[in-house]
Amino acid sequence: MFAKFRTSLLATVALSVATPVIADEINVYSYRQPELIDHLTAKFTADTGIKVNTAFLKKGMIEKLDAEGDRSPADLIFTVDMSRLYAAQQAGHTQPVESEALMANIPADVRSPDNHWFGLTTRARIIYASKERAPEGVATYEELADPKWKGKICTRSGTHIYTIGLISAAIYHMGEEGAKTWLQGVKDNLARKPQGNDRAQVKAVFAGECDIAIGMTYYMGKMLNNKKNPEQIEWANSINVVFPKFTGEGGGTHVNISGMALAKHAPNKA
């Protein structure tokens, strides 16, 4: 409940950045799914009377902004993953924001040093472990390469942005050669070809296709409360959630963000 309140509060602050007093509406480009942000924009509209027009995109946001140029109607960019926010900045589609409210509510380690983007939520890349076959999972990410897990690990595609984020963290903690060796070890331990989304990994553990899988924390809450698809509750109840760490100084559980940026040509900039 606190996390939902905090997210709603931060979203209201963030949306306000792109809203001058005279604006009747603002425009948001989002990679976030409607069910994840509609309640936030509804709260903002209820608090301010300002309409939020949201374009929900599955891909091609950078290309869309490229094509629109300085005629883009986008005021705010919402997306998952720090790398996508950084990519939008590198492509010249964001601008810095000076806001005491954002500085006070968003820690420095989840916003860009030059205030081009701001994290709104965090999520950890963790281990789904079978309660029956591997209740303790792994204590470290490095252990995923241990031969004892051969044929027992499931994961989604290596080209998915969530996986790329974890690999980037591995390079940071292990160095390029160490990460390359680690990745080969993980690949050797896979129970099947990487496939599906994070829910599919939980299903695979439940079905006995693998003993452990890699996924995001927030999917567990969604599955455990999924009354529309009650079979997912059974899948989720079959696993333990394990928070592994990278070994060595500064190691910890890999955490990424979803966040926002003020669009470069925002027509409703405050």
KEFIDREN-14930 format. One record per residue (C-alpha): residue number from 0; residue in one letter; z, y, x. Coordinates in Angstrom, 3 decimals, decimal comma, padded with zeros to 6 digits. Layout:
// KEFIDREN-14930
+-----+----+----------+----------+----------+
!   i ! aa !        Z !        Y !        X !
+-----+----+----------+----------+----------+
! NUM !  A !        Z !        Y !        X !
...
+-----+----+----------+----------+----------+
END
This chain:
// KEFIDREN-14930
+-----+----+----------+----------+----------+
!   i ! aa !        Z !        Y !        X !
+-----+----+----------+----------+----------+
!   0 !  M !  000,000 !  000,000 !  000,000 !
!   1 !  F !  000,867 !  002,398 !  002,832 !
!   2 !  A ! -002,433 !  001,633 !  004,565 !
!   3 !  K ! -004,372 !  002,345 !  001,356 !
!   4 !  F ! -002,474 !  005,620 !  000,844 !
!   5 !  R ! -003,043 !  006,642 !  004,458 !
!   6 !  T ! -006,755 !  005,870 !  004,187 !
!   7 !  S ! -007,038 !  007,853 !  000,947 !
!   8 !  L ! -005,233 !  010,788 !  002,525 !
!   9 !  L ! -007,407 !  010,772 !  005,637 !
!  10 !  A ! -010,586 !  010,401 !  003,606 !
!  11 !  T ! -009,635 !  013,409 !  001,500 !
!  12 !  V ! -009,010 !  015,419 !  004,671 !
!  13 !  A ! -012,267 !  014,187 !  006,205 !
!  14 !  L ! -014,353 !  014,971 !  003,127 !
!  15 !  S ! -012,793 !  018,418 !  002,995 !
!  16 !  V ! -014,213 !  019,177 !  006,447 !
!  17 !  A ! -017,685 !  019,307 !  004,935 !
!  18 !  T ! -016,754 !  021,337 !  001,892 !
!  19 !  P ! -016,815 !  025,135 !  001,658 !
!  20 !  V ! -014,941 !  026,594 ! -001,266 !
!  21 !  I ! -018,171 !  027,359 ! -003,177 !
!  22 !  A ! -019,724 !  023,887 ! -002,874 !
!  23 !  D ! -020,154 !  021,894 ! -006,086 !
!  24 !  E ! -021,037 !  018,663 ! -004,300 !
!  25 !  I ! -021,379 !  017,030 ! -000,898 !
!  26 !  N ! -023,629 !  014,268 !  000,404 !
!  27 !  V ! -022,474 !  011,187 !  002,298 !
!  28 !  Y ! -024,583 !  008,633 !  004,184 !
!  29 !  S ! -022,615 !  005,397 !  004,352 !
!  30 !  Y ! -022,835 !  001,945 !  005,894 !
!  31 !  R ! -019,566 !  001,168 !  004,114 !
!  32 !  Q ! -019,844 ! -000,866 !  000,929 !
!  33 !  P ! -019,320 !  000,894 ! -002,434 !
!  34 !  E ! -016,161 ! -001,062 ! -003,269 !
!  35 !  L ! -014,581 !  000,131 ! -000,015 !
!  36 !  I ! -015,074 !  003,864 ! -000,436 !
!  37 !  D ! -015,701 !  004,590 ! -004,119 !
!  38 !  H ! -011,963 !  004,902 ! -004,806 !
!  39 !  L ! -011,675 !  007,364 ! -001,922 !
!  40 !  T ! -014,489 !  009,610 ! -003,094 !
!  41 !  A ! -013,153 !  009,391 ! -006,648 !
!  42 !  K ! -009,760 !  010,615 ! -005,436 !
!  43 !  F ! -011,397 !  013,470 ! -003,551 !
!  44 !  T ! -013,356 !  014,507 ! -006,658 !
!  45 !  A ! -010,217 !  014,285 ! -008,796 !
!  46 !  D ! -008,293 !  016,451 ! -006,311 !
!  47 !  T ! -010,995 !  019,054 ! -005,733 !
!  48 !  G ! -013,482 !  018,910 ! -008,599 !
!  49 !  I ! -016,273 !  018,459 ! -006,050 !
!  50 !  K ! -018,836 !  015,731 ! -006,680 !
!  51 !  V ! -019,622 !  013,265 ! -003,894 !
!  52 !  N ! -023,168 !  011,883 ! -003,710 !
!  53 !  T ! -023,190 !  008,727 ! -001,590 !
!  54 !  A ! -026,286 !  007,025 ! -000,193 !
!  55 !  F ! -025,289 !  003,434 !  000,627 !
!  56 !  L ! -027,461 !  002,155 !  003,460 !
!  57 !  K ! -027,708 ! -001,366 !  004,883 !
!  58 !  K ! -029,669 ! -000,322 !  007,973 !
!  59 !  G ! -031,801 !  002,443 !  009,437 !
!  60 !  M ! -029,380 !  005,365 !  009,210 !
!  61 !  I ! -030,335 !  006,787 !  012,606 !
!  62 !  E ! -034,039 !  006,458 !  011,769 !
!  63 !  K ! -033,480 !  008,172 !  008,414 !
!  64 !  L ! -031,686 !  011,083 !  010,062 !
!  65 !  D ! -034,414 !  011,258 !  012,713 !
!  66 !  A ! -037,092 !  011,539 !  010,026 !
!  67 !  E ! -035,207 !  014,156 !  008,012 !
!  68 !  G ! -034,409 !  016,384 !  010,988 !
!  69 !  D ! -032,884 !  019,747 !  010,124 !
!  70 !  R ! -033,827 !  019,201 !  006,460 !
!  71 !  S ! -031,364 !  016,328 !  006,102 !
!  72 !  P ! -029,069 !  016,659 !  003,078 !
!  73 !  A ! -026,356 !  014,568 !  004,789 !
!  74 !  D ! -022,991 !  016,266 !  005,191 !
!  75 !  L ! -020,965 !  013,269 !  006,391 !
!  76 !  I ! -021,724 !  009,960 !  008,056 !
!  77 !  F ! -019,464 !  006,984 !  007,240 !
!  78 !  T ! -019,879 !  003,769 !  009,207 !
!  79 !  V ! -018,144 !  000,770 !  010,720 !
!  80 !  D ! -017,719 !  000,324 !  014,454 !
!  81 !  M ! -017,115 !  002,864 !  017,170 !
!  82 !  S ! -020,476 !  002,039 !  018,763 !
!  83 !  R ! -022,376 !  003,189 !  015,669 !
!  84 !  L ! -020,489 !  006,468 !  015,605 !
!  85 !  Y ! -021,216 !  006,929 !  019,301 !
!  86 !  A ! -024,892 !  006,077 !  018,734 !
!  87 !  A ! -025,143 !  008,731 !  016,018 !
!  88 !  Q ! -023,639 !  011,270 !  018,401 !
!  89 !  Q ! -025,967 !  010,265 !  021,253 !
!  90 !  A ! -028,932 !  010,614 !  018,914 !
!  91 !  G ! -027,908 !  014,209 !  018,211 !
!  92 !  H ! -026,930 !  013,664 !  014,580 !
!  93 !  T ! -023,298 !  014,803 !  014,727 !
!  94 !  Q ! -021,408 !  017,979 !  015,558 !
!  95 !  P ! -017,845 !  018,686 !  016,731 !
!  96 !  V ! -015,131 !  019,471 !  014,210 !
!  97 !  E ! -012,120 !  021,696 !  014,700 !
!  98 !  S ! -009,491 !  020,652 !  012,181 !
!  99 !  E ! -005,726 !  020,785 !  012,627 !
! 100 !  A ! -005,318 !  018,260 !  009,812 !
! 101 !  L ! -007,578 !  015,703 !  011,503 !
! 102 !  M ! -005,940 !  016,238 !  014,894 !
! 103 !  A ! -002,494 !  015,789 !  013,383 !
! 104 !  N ! -003,345 !  012,635 !  011,414 !
! 105 !  I ! -005,819 !  010,773 !  013,641 !
! 106 !  P ! -004,603 !  009,566 !  017,059 !
! 107 !  A ! -006,621 !  010,521 !  020,127 !
! 108 !  D ! -007,525 !  006,919 !  020,925 !
! 109 !  V ! -009,449 !  006,530 !  017,661 !
! 110 !  R ! -011,473 !  009,738 !  017,806 !
! 111 !  S ! -014,050 !  010,985 !  020,265 !
! 112 !  P ! -012,789 !  013,176 !  023,126 !
! 113 !  D ! -015,089 !  015,976 !  021,982 !
! 114 !  N ! -014,223 !  015,600 !  018,264 !
! 115 !  H ! -017,661 !  014,422 !  017,142 !
! 116 !  W ! -016,289 !  011,434 !  015,209 !
! 117 !  F ! -012,968 !  010,253 !  013,783 !
! 118 !  G ! -011,581 !  006,819 !  012,963 !
! 119 !  L ! -010,307 !  006,361 !  009,408 !
! 120 !  T ! -009,335 !  002,687 !  009,426 !
! 121 !  T ! -008,732 !  000,025 !  012,058 !
! 122 !  R ! -009,443 ! -003,694 !  012,069 !
! 123 !  A ! -008,646 ! -006,397 !  014,622 !
! 124 !  R ! -010,988 ! -009,166 !  015,787 !
! 125 !  I ! -008,719 ! -012,156 !  015,460 !
! 126 !  I ! -008,690 ! -015,942 !  015,171 !
! 127 !  Y ! -008,803 ! -017,957 !  011,949 !
! 128 !  A ! -006,985 ! -021,203 !  012,816 !
! 129 !  S ! -006,785 ! -024,352 !  010,714 !
! 130 !  K ! -003,212 ! -024,940 !  009,550 !
! 131 !  E ! -003,763 ! -028,694 !  009,807 !
! 132 !  R ! -005,773 ! -029,054 !  013,028 !
! 133 !  A ! -004,966 ! -025,993 !  015,172 !
! 134 !  P ! -002,034 ! -024,102 !  013,639 !
! 135 !  E ! -001,291 ! -022,052 !  016,775 !
! 136 !  G ! -004,908 ! -021,154 !  017,524 !
! 137 !  V ! -005,234 ! -019,454 !  020,905 !
! 138 !  A ! -002,904 ! -016,955 !  022,558 !
! 139 !  T ! -005,677 ! -015,213 !  024,502 !
! 140 !  Y ! -009,380 ! -014,536 !  024,085 !
! 141 !  E ! -009,907 ! -016,175 !  027,465 !
! 142 !  E ! -008,712 ! -019,490 !  026,001 !
! 143 !  L ! -011,780 ! -019,607 !  023,753 !
! 144 !  A ! -013,712 ! -020,750 !  026,826 !
! 145 !  D ! -011,306 ! -023,626 !  027,564 !
! 146 !  P ! -013,177 ! -026,979 !  027,357 !
! 147 !  K ! -010,420 ! -028,358 !  025,109 !
! 148 !  W ! -012,060 ! -026,380 !  022,288 !
! 149 !  K ! -015,484 ! -027,977 !  022,804 !
! 150 !  G ! -017,180 ! -028,427 !  019,445 !
! 151 !  K ! -014,330 ! -026,714 !  017,605 !
! 152 !  I ! -015,233 ! -022,986 !  017,413 !
! 153 !  C ! -017,269 ! -021,106 !  014,804 !
! 154 !  T ! -018,476 ! -017,516 !  014,945 !
! 155 !  R ! -021,100 ! -015,225 !  013,496 !
! 156 !  S ! -024,253 ! -014,130 !  015,345 !
! 157 !  G ! -023,911 ! -012,834 !  018,877 !
! 158 !  T ! -026,143 ! -009,897 !  017,953 !
! 159 !  H ! -023,894 ! -008,701 !  015,129 !
! 160 !  I ! -022,141 ! -005,432 !  015,845 !
! 161 !  Y ! -018,666 ! -006,997 !  015,456 !
! 162 !  T ! -019,484 ! -009,583 !  018,127 !
! 163 !  I ! -021,035 ! -006,980 !  020,393 !
! 164 !  G ! -017,821 ! -004,960 !  020,137 !
! 165 !  L ! -015,743 ! -007,955 !  021,242 !
! 166 !  I ! -018,136 ! -008,693 !  024,098 !
! 167 !  S ! -017,902 ! -005,066 !  025,216 !
! 168 !  A ! -014,119 ! -005,394 !  025,296 !
! 169 !  A ! -014,464 ! -008,597 !  027,337 !
! 170 !  I ! -016,649 ! -006,780 !  029,883 !
! 171 !  Y ! -014,049 ! -004,032 !  030,118 !
! 172 !  H ! -011,200 ! -006,480 !  030,724 !
! 173 !  M ! -013,004 ! -009,168 !  032,748 !
! 174 !  G ! -015,847 ! -007,339 !  034,442 !
! 175 !  E ! -019,507 ! -008,214 !  033,885 !
! 176 !  E ! -019,501 ! -011,482 !  035,819 !
! 177 !  G ! -016,207 ! -012,604 !  034,317 !
! 178 !  A ! -017,418 ! -011,825 !  030,814 !
! 179 !  K ! -020,689 ! -013,678 !  031,455 !
! 180 !  T ! -018,778 ! -016,789 !  032,548 !
! 181 !  W ! -016,445 ! -016,471 !  029,563 !
! 182 !  L ! -019,338 ! -016,147 !  027,110 !
! 183 !  Q ! -020,989 ! -019,259 !  028,491 !
! 184 !  G ! -017,719 ! -021,122 !  028,026 !
! 185 !  V ! -017,392 ! -019,947 !  024,431 !
! 186 !  K ! -021,016 ! -020,915 !  023,760 !
! 187 !  D ! -020,374 ! -024,401 !  025,154 !
! 188 !  N ! -017,446 ! -024,775 !  022,741 !
! 189 !  L ! -019,304 ! -023,836 !  019,559 !
! 190 !  A ! -019,291 ! -026,361 !  016,735 !
! 191 !  R ! -022,568 ! -025,030 !  015,340 !
! 192 !  K ! -025,162 ! -022,324 !  015,848 !
! 193 !  P ! -023,624 ! -018,861 !  015,194 !
! 194 !  Q ! -024,275 ! -017,979 !  011,565 !
! 195 !  G ! -022,940 ! -016,353 !  008,408 !
! 196 !  N ! -020,453 ! -013,565 !  007,864 !
! 197 !  D ! -016,710 ! -013,652 !  008,512 !
! 198 !  R ! -015,971 ! -015,276 !  005,148 !
! 199 !  A ! -018,391 ! -018,056 !  006,113 !
! 200 !  Q ! -016,281 ! -018,704 !  009,211 !
! 201 !  V ! -013,167 ! -019,191 !  007,079 !
! 202 !  K ! -015,114 ! -021,523 !  004,799 !
! 203 !  A ! -016,292 ! -023,529 !  007,830 !
! 204 !  V ! -012,709 ! -023,988 !  009,056 !
! 205 !  F ! -011,644 ! -025,041 !  005,554 !
! 206 !  A ! -014,525 ! -027,546 !  005,399 !
! 207 !  G ! -013,630 ! -029,045 !  008,758 !
! 208 !  E ! -016,772 ! -027,895 !  010,558 !
! 209 !  C ! -014,581 ! -026,233 !  013,191 !
! 210 !  D ! -010,884 ! -025,837 !  013,957 !
! 211 !  I ! -010,861 ! -022,141 !  014,806 !
! 212 !  A ! -013,175 ! -019,202 !  014,157 !
! 213 !  I ! -013,486 ! -015,546 !  015,110 !
! 214 !  G ! -013,286 ! -012,874 !  012,420 !
! 215 !  M ! -011,859 ! -009,576 !  011,201 !
! 216 !  T ! -008,361 ! -009,176 !  009,785 !
! 217 !  Y ! -009,324 ! -007,348 !  006,615 !
! 218 !  Y ! -011,411 ! -010,210 !  005,247 !
! 219 !  M ! -008,246 ! -012,245 !  004,803 !
! 220 !  G ! -006,727 ! -009,752 !  002,401 !
! 221 !  K ! -009,980 ! -009,585 !  000,442 !
! 222 !  M ! -010,250 ! -013,367 !  000,207 !
! 223 !  L ! -006,627 ! -014,005 ! -000,696 !
! 224 !  N ! -006,997 ! -011,596 ! -003,626 !
! 225 !  N ! -010,497 ! -012,608 ! -004,718 !
! 226 !  K ! -010,003 ! -013,500 ! -008,388 !
! 227 !  K ! -013,759 ! -013,376 ! -009,031 !
! 228 !  N ! -014,322 ! -016,141 ! -006,467 !
! 229 !  P ! -011,077 ! -018,152 ! -006,511 !
! 230 !  E ! -012,473 ! -020,767 ! -004,121 !
! 231 !  Q ! -012,109 ! -018,143 ! -001,388 !
! 232 !  I ! -008,345 ! -018,041 ! -002,027 !
! 233 !  E ! -008,238 ! -021,755 ! -001,201 !
! 234 !  W ! -010,294 ! -021,219 !  001,962 !
! 235 !  A ! -007,997 ! -018,441 !  003,139 !
! 236 !  N ! -004,834 ! -020,385 !  002,381 !
! 237 !  S ! -006,036 ! -023,157 !  004,691 !
! 238 !  I ! -005,804 ! -021,038 !  007,837 !
! 239 !  N ! -003,324 ! -019,150 !  009,972 !
! 240 !  V ! -004,177 ! -015,679 !  011,232 !
! 241 !  V ! -003,677 ! -015,452 !  014,993 !
! 242 !  F ! -003,780 ! -012,241 !  017,048 !
! 243 !  P ! -004,974 ! -013,205 !  020,559 !
! 244 !  K ! -004,860 ! -010,839 !  023,503 !
! 245 !  F ! -006,857 ! -010,166 !  026,630 !
! 246 !  T ! -004,810 ! -011,064 !  029,674 !
! 247 !  G ! -004,027 ! -008,644 !  032,463 !
! 248 !  E ! -002,864 ! -005,063 !  032,575 !
! 249 !  G ! -003,742 ! -003,100 !  029,471 !
! 250 !  G ! -004,720 ! -006,242 !  027,608 !
! 251 !  G ! -004,139 ! -006,584 !  023,904 !
! 252 !  T ! -005,809 ! -007,580 !  020,651 !
! 253 !  H ! -009,297 ! -006,130 !  020,290 !
! 254 !  V ! -009,317 ! -003,435 !  017,598 !
! 255 !  N ! -012,292 ! -001,491 !  016,281 !
! 256 !  I ! -012,601 !  001,221 !  013,643 !
! 257 !  S ! -014,528 !  002,501 !  010,693 !
! 258 !  G ! -014,933 !  006,247 !  010,739 !
! 259 !  M ! -016,788 !  009,413 !  009,930 !
! 260 !  A ! -018,705 !  012,212 !  011,581 !
! 261 !  L ! -019,889 !  015,593 !  010,396 !
! 262 !  A ! -023,689 !  015,502 !  010,274 !
! 263 !  K ! -025,517 !  017,830 !  012,651 !
! 264 !  H ! -027,338 !  019,722 !  009,903 !
! 265 !  A ! -024,692 !  019,448 !  007,176 !
! 266 !  P ! -025,701 !  021,949 !  004,479 !
! 267 !  N ! -022,151 !  022,078 !  003,107 !
! 268 !  K ! -020,221 !  022,510 !  006,336 !
! 269 !  A ! -016,891 !  024,231 !  005,775 !
+-----+----+----------+----------+----------+
END
